[in-house]
């Protein structure tokens, strides 16, 4: 695979260490016309709707913007209307429309009908995306819809980069490093050539932190709080220690999740409620750092530093720690 064979490079940027490493890899390897895409799990308010704040770290979108500004790269946000909360609460409803930012403004697709269904429960903890619908509906499908509905990708070649690593799980170990993307239509009328590349698939965690240190990028606050992996703050894969930490630093947020479990009569981690999980865990030590907690729960990055000299860079508290997250 030669990056120079492509017209542009899209990097799916969660704000986590692995997708950040992909960005830095792409810069070091002179990938053409890099643009960052971030899928907002909770969505954004459009057409008079109220924004949801149920699942993700409040600071994540601000952090992603800060990284994009530092590296002078464009960033585009996309989301399923109503986000996680609307999708979870579906009751005899069709899937909502998808919104996506583009170089010429905000656009939407879908949401005009389709099969009606009911969820009324959290996603299941599984590698099967048909039941772990949060990844499928709020990330994978959103990205695919955004590509398929932009004519700028027709009659050209696009490289989509994602940061899955074999070390993360047996399922991810089986991912192909390079393959046609699900949006590829190189033999169709659109001549939309899209390939998927996972440049750090074979990397160890130490290699990920090494490239981040080399560029002096400060990791997402969740890592400094003790998380070993960045997913949603209220990720369904959360460990007892993580739920205990959330209960301590964001008690109102924690109770919203607990109340949904009671309403659905179904817990996230089917055998135990989030209260039971939190009771089994111990909050991370950095949960006592009020400045760090404030940063993680802020909605804007503001004046927080995003870069430091590589010699002054330090591993966050969560490095090599609990890596609970999608498999």
DAJO-V750691 format. One record per pair of residues at least 24 apart in sequence whose ideal C-beta (glycine too) atoms are under 7 Angstrom apart, sorted by the first residue. I is the first residue (numbers start at 0). J is the second residue. If there is no record, write none. Layout:
i:I j:J
i:I j:J
This chain:
i:0 j:177
i:0 j:196
i:2 j:28
i:2 j:29
i:2 j:30
i:2 j:31
i:2 j:158
i:3 j:31
i:4 j:156
i:5 j:31
i:5 j:156
i:5 j:157
i:5 j:158
i:6 j:31
i:6 j:32
i:6 j:155
i:6 j:156
i:6 j:157
i:7 j:31
i:7 j:32
i:7 j:34
i:7 j:157
i:8 j:32
i:8 j:33
i:8 j:158
i:8 j:160
i:9 j:34
i:9 j:36
i:9 j:157
i:9 j:159
i:9 j:160
i:10 j:35
i:10 j:160
i:11 j:36
i:11 j:142
i:11 j:159
i:11 j:161
i:12 j:36
i:12 j:37
i:12 j:63
i:13 j:229
i:14 j:59
i:14 j:62
i:14 j:63
i:14 j:219
i:14 j:229
i:15 j:219
i:15 j:228
i:15 j:229
i:16 j:207
i:16 j:208
i:16 j:211
i:16 j:218
i:16 j:222
i:16 j:229
i:17 j:162
i:17 j:164
i:17 j:199
i:17 j:207
i:18 j:162
i:19 j:66
i:19 j:211
i:19 j:216
i:20 j:162
i:20 j:199
i:20 j:207
i:20 j:210
i:20 j:211
i:21 j:160
i:21 j:162
i:21 j:198
i:21 j:199
i:22 j:70
i:23 j:210
i:23 j:211
i:23 j:214
i:24 j:198
i:24 j:199
i:24 j:210
i:25 j:160
i:26 j:70
i:30 j:158
i:33 j:72
i:34 j:72
i:34 j:73
i:34 j:75
i:35 j:63
i:35 j:67
i:35 j:72
i:35 j:73
i:35 j:74
i:36 j:75
i:36 j:77
i:36 j:142
i:37 j:63
i:37 j:74
i:37 j:76
i:38 j:77
i:38 j:78
i:38 j:137
i:38 j:138
i:38 j:141
i:38 j:142
i:39 j:76
i:39 j:78
i:39 j:82
i:40 j:82
i:40 j:83
i:40 j:137
i:40 j:231
i:41 j:82
i:41 j:83
i:42 j:78
i:42 j:79
i:42 j:80
i:42 j:81
i:42 j:82
i:43 j:78
i:45 j:80
i:45 j:98
i:48 j:81
i:51 j:81
i:51 j:82
i:51 j:83
i:51 j:84
i:51 j:85
i:53 j:83
i:53 j:84
i:53 j:255
i:54 j:83
i:54 j:231
i:54 j:232
i:54 j:233
i:55 j:231
i:55 j:232
i:56 j:221
i:56 j:232
i:56 j:295
i:57 j:296
i:57 j:297
i:57 j:298
i:58 j:220
i:58 j:294
i:58 j:295
i:58 j:296
i:58 j:297
i:58 j:300
i:61 j:297
i:61 j:298
i:61 j:299
i:61 j:300
i:62 j:219
i:62 j:300
i:64 j:300
i:65 j:300
i:65 j:305
i:66 j:216
i:66 j:305
i:69 j:305
i:69 j:306
i:75 j:99
i:75 j:100
i:75 j:101
i:76 j:100
i:77 j:141
i:77 j:142
i:77 j:145
i:78 j:141
i:79 j:136
i:79 j:137
i:79 j:141
i:80 j:110
i:83 j:133
i:83 j:137
i:86 j:118
i:86 j:136
i:87 j:118
i:87 j:121
i:88 j:119
i:89 j:116
i:89 j:117
i:89 j:118
i:90 j:117
i:90 j:119
i:91 j:115
i:91 j:117
i:97 j:141
i:97 j:144
i:97 j:145
i:99 j:145
i:101 j:149
i:106 j:148
i:108 j:144
i:108 j:148
i:109 j:144
i:119 j:263
i:120 j:263
i:120 j:265
i:121 j:235
i:121 j:267
i:122 j:235
i:124 j:235
i:124 j:236
i:124 j:268
i:126 j:170
i:126 j:326
i:134 j:325
i:143 j:181
i:143 j:182
i:146 j:182
i:146 j:193
i:147 j:182
i:152 j:191
i:152 j:193
i:153 j:189
i:153 j:190
i:153 j:191
i:154 j:190
i:155 j:192
i:156 j:192
i:157 j:192
i:157 j:193
i:158 j:194
i:158 j:196
i:159 j:193
i:159 j:194
i:159 j:195
i:160 j:196
i:160 j:198
i:161 j:195
i:161 j:197
i:162 j:199
i:163 j:197
i:163 j:200
i:164 j:199
i:164 j:200
i:164 j:202
i:165 j:200
i:165 j:201
i:166 j:203
i:166 j:204
i:168 j:326
i:170 j:326
i:171 j:326
i:174 j:200
i:176 j:200
i:204 j:319
i:208 j:314
i:208 j:318
i:212 j:309
i:212 j:312
i:213 j:309
i:215 j:306
i:215 j:307
i:215 j:308
i:215 j:309
i:215 j:312
i:216 j:305
i:216 j:306
i:217 j:304
i:217 j:305
i:217 j:306
i:217 j:307
i:218 j:315
i:220 j:291
i:220 j:294
i:220 j:295
i:221 j:295
i:222 j:315
i:222 j:317
i:222 j:318
i:223 j:285
i:223 j:291
i:223 j:315
i:223 j:316
i:224 j:283
i:224 j:285
i:224 j:286
i:224 j:291
i:224 j:295
i:224 j:316
i:224 j:317
i:225 j:283
i:225 j:285
i:225 j:316
i:225 j:317
i:225 j:320
i:226 j:317
i:227 j:317
i:227 j:319
i:227 j:320
i:227 j:321
i:227 j:322
i:228 j:322
i:228 j:323
i:228 j:324
i:230 j:324
i:230 j:325
i:234 j:323
i:234 j:324
i:235 j:267
i:236 j:323
i:236 j:324
i:236 j:325
i:237 j:323
i:238 j:280
i:238 j:321
i:238 j:323
i:239 j:276
i:239 j:277
i:239 j:279
i:239 j:280
i:240 j:280
i:240 j:281
i:240 j:283
i:240 j:321
i:241 j:321
i:241 j:323
i:242 j:273
i:242 j:276
i:242 j:277
i:242 j:280
i:243 j:277
i:243 j:280
i:243 j:281
i:243 j:282
i:244 j:282
i:244 j:283
i:244 j:286
i:246 j:277
i:247 j:282
i:247 j:286
i:248 j:286
i:248 j:292
i:248 j:296
i:249 j:296
i:283 j:316
i:285 j:316
